[in-house]
Amino acid sequence: MDENRVTGAARETVGRVQEAVGGLTGNRDYQARGAANQMQGQAENVLGQLCDNVREQPLTSIAIAAGIGYILGRLRIL
C-alpha cells in the first residue's frame, strides 16, 4: 500500500470531522476547510491507487501512457 493512500485516507477522515463540527457549530469557514481536506484526501488516495497499479502492472501502464500520448499528439496536429 502506497503512503499516499494512507495520508489520503487520514486527511479525508479529518476533513469529514471538520465538516461535521463546522456544520454543528455553524462555522462555514471550518466547514469549507473540512470539505477541502476531504477533496484533497480523495485526490491523494487516487494518486496512491495509481502508483499501486503502476507497480503491479508496469507494462500495461507504459502502454496506456503511450496511447494517451499518441492521442494527445494527434489532437495537437489537427
N, C-alpha and C positions, 0 to 999 in steps of 0.2 A: 504494500500500500504506500502510495506517494505521500510525502509530507504535506503537499498542497491539499490533499483530501482531508487530512486531519485538521489542519488550520482552517480550512474552509468550513468544515462541519462545526468547529468550535465558534467561528465568527458568526455563522448562521444562527446558532443557538443563542449566542449573546444578543444578536440583533432581534430575535424573537422576544427575548426577555425585555430588552429595551423598548421595543414597540408596545408590548403589553403594559409595561409600567407607565410609559408615556400616555397610553390610552386611559389607564386608570386614574392618573393624576391630571389629565387634561393638558399635558405639556406637549404641544405639537412639535416643538423642536426636537425633543427627546424621541418622540415617536418617529419623526423623519430620519433621525440618525439610526434608529433601530432598523428601519426599512432599508436604509443604505447599507448597513452592515450585513443584512440578510442577502441583499443582491451581490455584495462583494464576496460573501461566503459561498454563495452558489456558483459564482464565476470561478473562484479558486477550486471548488470541488470539481467542476467541469474540466479545468486545466489539469487537475490531478488524474482524472479519469483518462484524459487524452494521453498524458505521459505514461500511464499504466498500459494503455493499448499499444502505444509505440514500442514499449519494452517487450510486450508479449508477442507482437506481430510486426517486426521491423520491415520486412519485405512488403507486406501489404500497405504499410504506412508510406513507404517510399513510392509505391505505385500510385496511391491516392494523391500524394503531393505532386507527383509528376503530371498526373491527369489534370489536377486543378491548375497547375502552372501552364499547361498546354492550352487549356480553355481560356484562361486569363490572357495569355499571349495572343490567341486568335481574336478575342474581343477587342484588343488594342489595335490590331491591324484593320479591323472593319471600321 
